[in-house]
Amino acid sequence: MKTGFLATAAAAVVVTASVAAGAATLDTVKQRGFVQCGVNAGLPGFGNPDSAGNWTGLDVDYCRAVAVAIFNDPNKVKFTPLSAQQRFPAIQSGEVDLLSRNTTATLTRDTSVGLNFAPVTYYDGQGFMVTKKLGVKSAKELNGATVCVQSGTTTELNLADYFRSNNMSYNPVVIESNDEVNAAYFAGRCDVLTTDMSGLAGTRAGVAPVPDDHVILPEVISKEPLAPAVRHGDDQWFDIVKWTVYATIQAEEFGINSKNIDEFGNSQNPDIQRFLGTSPGMGKALGLDEKWAYNVVKKIGNYGEIFDRNVGPGTPLKLERGLNALWTKGGLMYAEPFR
């Protein structure tokens, strides 16, 4: 009994210390003068630096959106490129304030890993890419294939489940670095590359020597709701990230974008007044300026703008909205009420 009591007490101290250490993230960020954001080391459309070190991508835009919500400045953010295996220790230790790195929200990550996931910014699913010369039309034809997969990801687990459930065998080539996984596939070490469908599209468009030599198979074998995450222990910081994501989605539902937002300044719609801060209260509730949502949309855009410029049909990825359309248009994007 005594041992159990001491163990419980020790755990309580650890949790209390963790909460205390994490409870002032907003203050720490303000004192530092920027948001430290963990991103992919290089995934076209989501998190990718150019030769000058300028970062772009859907995940990157959400890092910038949080910076705007706090500082009204999209440049008050610094990016930490992280591998799949580095990402969780980085957010757990406080090396980064926010993880916005094509990360799937799951039960175990939400509990034992100690993460709080913000709303989903991209609904995805795992798929397979092969060379056209392989002559494969379906994932059901991959029995005995050699498959390149990144370690430390849900992708690795889903791959095993899919082949087992379909009574097929495969030979995995498991590599930690995403760049090295891609290099192995394009060097011909594997028949198949597997990751999220958006990642396959980005890799084919931005990494493949000849994109048209590769085809993404039609099967989607998993649910991969990709979302930003913060560590447990700071409800205010979680609320700020959560509602920043919702602001971009709600703006699109209102028909508000970065170009027309000033036309809504005199709106008599109470919902829009609360959203834009002309009717105060929402900013105070978060510990932010009342115009935080206005600033986010003005400087970053609504969800549709963020999607279109990074991964949409007009980009090399050529992705359609699909599940990432608003709920009013048959998709899953839905913001909780601003009230």
Secondary structure, DSSP 8 states (H G I E B T S, - for coil): -HHHHHHHHHHHHHHHHHHHHHTTHHHHHHHHTSEEEEEESSBTTTBEE-TT--EESHHHHHHHHHHHHHHS-TTSEEEEEE-TTTHHHHHHHTS-SEE-SS-B--HHHHTTT-EEE-S-SEEE-EEEEEEGGG---SGGG-TTEEEEEETTSHHHHHHHHHHHHTT--EEEEEES-HHHHHHHHHTTS-SEEEEEHHHHHHHHHHT-SSGGGEEE-S---S-EEE--EEETT-HHHHHHHHHHHHHHHHHHHHT--TTTGGGGTT---HHHHHHHTSS-SHHHHHTS-TTHHHHHHHHT--HHHHHHHHTSTTSTT----GGGSBGGGTSSB------
